[in-house]
Amino acid sequence: MGHSHHNHGDHKYGNHQLDLKKRKTAWVLLISLATMLLEISFGYITNSVALLSDGWHMASHVVAIGASWLAYRYVLRKQGEGKSVDTAKALSAVGLLNASALAIIAVSVIYECIMRFSEVVDIQYKEAIWVSLIGLIVNLASAKILHHDDEHSDDNLRAAYLHVLADVLTSALALVALVVGYFSNISNIDTAVGIFGSLVILNWSRKIITRSIKEIRNEKRNKRE
């Protein structure tokens, strides 16, 4: 079914609404940064490619969510100065940037996993499982913070939300892979799961890229009219 969005160039989100979204992305940025450092550190310590990939995956999201926060900050500052801002176009552009970064990281993770398939890796499963569980809990909390009733009409918020959902997926898959690997002693399970998760994330990023481009084109058409 067709779905009409009202993100026209002359539309302004309320300052209170934008400020709320800015504060939400700021909180998610901080806790994601802390979790990223934890996962990357323990990924190297435990020699877990699933945990390490999840950590680097989250690193890309720290950059992307940071860009989302800056976008809200920029729009609020311009509106505070009384200047006209094409809010929807600005947010859609950042959404496009975030989704593109997500796709690039997914491809890089797939490549890394393929390179590791032939290797026999000695993983410290117990430590990696605990850190992966922490990462999953943090990502679920971040998704809850970013969830908003109008996220479907804000490509910037939607892209940030999808980044966090992608982290939820990769953290859950990493946890499952580590648990199964612990009991089966098959180290390549986390590599296979990493590839599967990245393919799902590629599909998500494709959708938001297509949507953002469509919104930007609509804004240009509306401006000409």
C-alpha positions, 0 to 999 in steps of 0.5 A: 500500500502507498504511504504518504509522508508529510516531510515537506521543505517548509515543515518544521518539527517543534523545538521541544520534539527535536530537543527530546530526540537530540537528548535520546540520541546523546544517551544512546551515543554515550552508552554505545561508546562504552559498550563498543570499547568493552566489546572490542577489548574483550574481542581481542582478549578472548579471540572471539571474531563474533564479539570483535565484529560486533564491537567494530559494528557498534563502532560504526554506529557510534559514528552514525548516531553521533551524526544523528545527534549533530543533525538535531543540534544543527537544526535546533541551532538554526531554528533558534537563530530564526533561520529557515531550515529544510528540516526534513531534507537535512534529516533525510540526508543524514539518514542516507549517510547513516544507512550507507555507512551501515551497508559498508560495515556489513560488507566489511564484516562479511569479508572478514568472516570469509577470511576467518572461515579456514582458521581454527580459533581458540576462543575464551568462550565464558568471558566472551559470552558475558560481554556479549550478553552485556552488549545485547542488554545495552542495545535493547535499552538503546532501542527502547530509548530511541523508539518514537511514535513518529520515527517513520516520518523522521529518516534521521531518527529511523536510521539511528533506530535501525542502527541500534536494531542492527546492533541488537541482531548482531549481539543476539547472534554473537551470543547464540554463536558463542553459546553453541560454540562453547558446547559444541567446540566448533569455532566457525559457528560464530563466523557463519552467524556473523555472515548471516547477520550482516546479510540481514543488516544489508537488507535493512540498509538498502531499504533506508537508503531507498527511502531517504533518496525518495524523500530527498527527491520529493523535497526537491520536487516540492521546492520547485513547485 
